[in-house]
C-alpha cells in the first residue's frame, strides 16, 4: 500500500516538474530590436539584431526599453508603454510616464458635425481642419460613452408629433426632437425616426412629396422640399414621383450625377452640386423648382483661357524674366472666385513678382499663383560681397607678387655689389 502511495506522489512530482519547465520563460535576453524588426522584446539572445543593444535580463528592468508616453504633437496622439527609441524614430516626444498622465494627453469630446470622437484637443483641431469644420472640443465630458451619446443626439430624421390632433412632422436632429415639449396646440409628445424623411408614407403624417426645391445654408446641393416645408433628398427630376426616394435619407454619393466632373453645373434635372468641382446651389431655371447648380468656373478670361473656380494665374505687362522686364512694368495675380475673374496687383516697382505653378491631384491639374517678394536686391548685395572678396584676394596676390619681386631685385643688387 505504501509503495502505491509513493508511486502516485512520485508521478505527481514528475508532472509538476514538466509543467514548471513548460512555464519557464522562453527567453534569456532583452533585445532592443530583433532580427524580425520588433522592438524591446524578451526573447533568445540569438534573435537579437547585432546592430542594437541587448542585455541578459528582462526588458522591464532596462533603461533603453523602459516604457513611457510617446506624444505626437502634430496629430495629438498619445501612445502608452512605448520605448524611447521607438518614439524617437517616429519623431514623437517621449515622456517618462507609461500611462500618459500628462496635460497634452487629456481627453475630451470632439464634436465633428453629426459625429463625435473622444480624443485630445490637438487631435480634435487636426480632425476639424481635415473636414473643414470649426473646432468644437468639450473638455467637460470625461468618458467615451457620453461622447458617443452626443454624436447620437446629432442624428437626423423625422420628428413626428400631433398638433390639434393632426399628425405632422419636422425634419431635425434627435436632440432637438427630444427637446420638443408639448405646447398649447401640441397634443402628443414628439417621436424621433432616425434616417426617415417626413414624407415617408409609413409615418402617416400630413407631409408629402412636392415639386418645390431649395438651397440649404452650409450645403452645396439643391434639395427637394416636402409639402410641410421640410428638406428632403437632393433634387433629381426623375424622382419626383418615386415613393422610395421620399422615404429615407439618401447619401450624396448615391444620388444623380455623383460622377460628374463639373458638379452638374447648369443641369436642369440634377441638383447634386459640388463646390470643389465648380458648382453650387443658386437661383435659376430647372425642370422643377427655382434652383439649379450654378457654374462657378471662369471662361474666356483676360488671357483667353478658361479656369476652374479657385484657380489663380499670373498676368504681366510684357515679357518677363532674364532681365527683359520693361522699366515700370508690373505683375498681377488673377483669381477665379465664384465665376468672376478678380485682379490682385503685386507690389509696385516690382517689389513683388508673380509666380505660378500647376499642381496635379487625382488626374486634375490645378493652377495656383502668388505674389512673392522680389529678392533681386539680395542677389545684387550677394554679388557685391563676392566681388569684394575677390578684389581683396586679387589685391593680396598683387602685393605678394610685388614684395617677392622687390626681394628678388634686392638680392640681385647685393650679388652685383659683392
Secondary structure, 3 states (H helix, E strand, C coil): CHHHHHHHHHHHHHHHHHHHHHHCCCCCEEEEEECCCCEEEEECHHHECCCCCEECCCHHHCCCCCEEEEEECCCCEEEEEEEHHHHHHCCCEEECCCCCCCHHHCEEEEEECCEEEEEEHHHHHHHHHHCCCCCCEECCCCCHHHHHHHHHHCCEEEEEEEECCEEEEEEEEHHHHHHCCCCCCECCCCEEEECECCCCHHHCCCCCCCCCEEECCCCCCEEEECCCCCEEEECEHHHCCCHHHHCECCCHHHCCCCCCCCCCCCCCCECCCCHHHCEEEEECCCCCCCEEEEECCECCCCCCCCECCCCEEEEECCCCCCCCCCCCCCEEEEEEECCEEEEEECCCCCCEEEEEEEEEECCEEEEEEEEEECCHHHHHHHHHHHHHHHHHHHHHHHHHHHHHHHHHHHHHHHHHHC
